[in-house]
Amino acid sequence: MNETEATSGGWNFPVEAGHILQFARAIGDPNPIYSDAEYARDSDLGHVIAPPTFTMAAAHFDPDWPLRPVPGRPWLGSGRTPSGTARADDDTAGKEVRLHAEQHYEYHRHIRPGDVLTATERPGRNWQKDGRRGGHMNFSEAVIEYHDQNGNLVITVRRVGVSIERSGTDG
């Protein structure tokens, strides 16, 4: 099995120095702790680390990531319909909107180059609120735990999504 294949109950995310550097540049964070090994060696941490939201890049390694283009299958990001909305051929079109609502990170240690993180996801809480303009907002939480190559918990991420059911009067 290679390092990006799924393991029992999860999928792997190899952490490389170049990937950390690209992520830091993409978010516009020039902190040398993310890229300069000499600077990092002289820091309190003693090594390069990943930026706090770095695990967002792990989705690219998840074989079941719903936004991954798959040959022969309609892709939500194709530009044919607005990304993030129901497809025109979907019977929920115009009735329901799904959005990303929150992201929470709990670090148990810093992520560093050379780690191979195994991500496992499980459902969290679900709750509902009434919308201001009618309809319901259904919230659902997913909890993703990232363990390192030694089985140690590195980070726990809570992702909250909301599904908005529009009332018949909403446009």
N, C-alpha and C positions, 0 to 999 in steps of 0.2 A: 504494500500500500504506500502511495507517495504522500507527502506531507499535506496536500490539500484535499485528499479524499476524506470522506466521512469516517468517523470512528464510532464506536458504540454510543448511540444516543446523541451524537453531535457532528460537527464539521470543523475542520482545522483551518487556522489562519496563521501562516508563517509571517513573522515580523522581521523585515529587513531594513537596514539603515537607509537605503535609497528610498524605500517606500515611506519611511518616517520623514525624510527630507522633502519628498514631493508633497506629502500631506501638509507639512508645516508651510511650505511655499504656497500651496493652494488656499490655505486659510489666512495667508498674509502675516504669519508669525515668524519674525526673524530671530527669535531667541536661539542663541548658539548651543544651548543644551540639547537641541533637537538634531544638530548636524555636525558640530565640531568636537571630535573625540578628545583632542588635547584640552580644550576648554572644559569639557565634561569631566575628564580625569581629575582636574584640579578643583572641581566643585564638591559640595557636600555629598552628592550622590555618587560620584566617581565614575559615571558612565553616561552615555547618550540615553535619553528617554524619549518616549512618544508624547505628542501633545495630548491634553486631557480628553478630547473627543475622537481620538484616533480610531477607536473601534467602529466608528461609522464606516470606515473603509473595509471592514470585515465582510460586509454584505457582498462584495465582489467575489468572495471565496465560498459563499453559501450556494450550494448547487440548486437550492429551491427558492432563491431570491426571486420574488414575483416581478421585479422590474428588469430582470435579465432577459435580453432578447434571445429568443429560441427560433432557429430556422423552421419555417413552415407554420409558425403559430403567430396569431395577431399579437402585436406588441403595444402596450399601453402608451409608450413614449414615441410611437411612430409618427406623430404629427397628423395622423388621419382624423383624430378627435383630440380635444384638449387633454393633455396629460393630467392624470389624477381624477378624471371624471368618468362616469359610467359610459360605456360604449353605446353607440347608437342602436346596435342590435341587441342590447341587453334590456330585459323587461323592467329593470329598475331605473332606466334612463329618465331623468327629470324628477325622480322620487327620492333618491338617496345620494348623499355626498359623503365621501370618506376622506378624512384628513388626519395628518399627524398632529397630535396635540402637545405632547411633552416628551422630554427625554431626561432621565436622571442617571447619574453615574456615582457609584460607590467604589472607590479605589482601595484595594487591599495592599497593593504595592505598585510601583511604576512599571509600565510596559517598556521593554528594552529590546534592541536588536538581538536576534538569535532566539527569541522566544518563539515557540510554536504553541499558539493558544487554541484550545478546543472549546468551541462555543456550543452550549446547550441552551435550548429555549423551552420555556414552559409558560402556560397561561397564568396570569395574575388575577387581580380583582376585576369585576365588571360592575358598572353602575349606570344610572340613567338620570338625566335632568331634562326638564321641559325647556324648549327653545323660546327665545324672546319673541320670535315671529311665528309661533305655532310649531307643531311637530315636536319630536323628541330627539335628544342627543344621547346616544348610547356610547359609553366609554368602555374601552377594554384595554387591559394592561398585559404586556408580555414581559417576562423576566428572562434576561439572557445572562448566563454566567460564563465567564471565560477563565478556564484553568490552564496553567502552563504545562510544559512538557513533563514536569514532575508531579502533576496532579494538584498543585497548589492553586487556590482561588486567587485570581489577580484582580478581576473587576466584575462587578455586578451592575448590569444596565437594566433600567426599567423604562420601557417604551409605552406610551399611552396613545391610543388612536381613538378617534371619535367618528361615529357614523351618524349623520344627520338625516333623519327622516322628515322630509318636508310634508307639511299639511297640504290639503287640496287647494288652499287659497294662496300658497307660496308660489312665486314665479321664479 
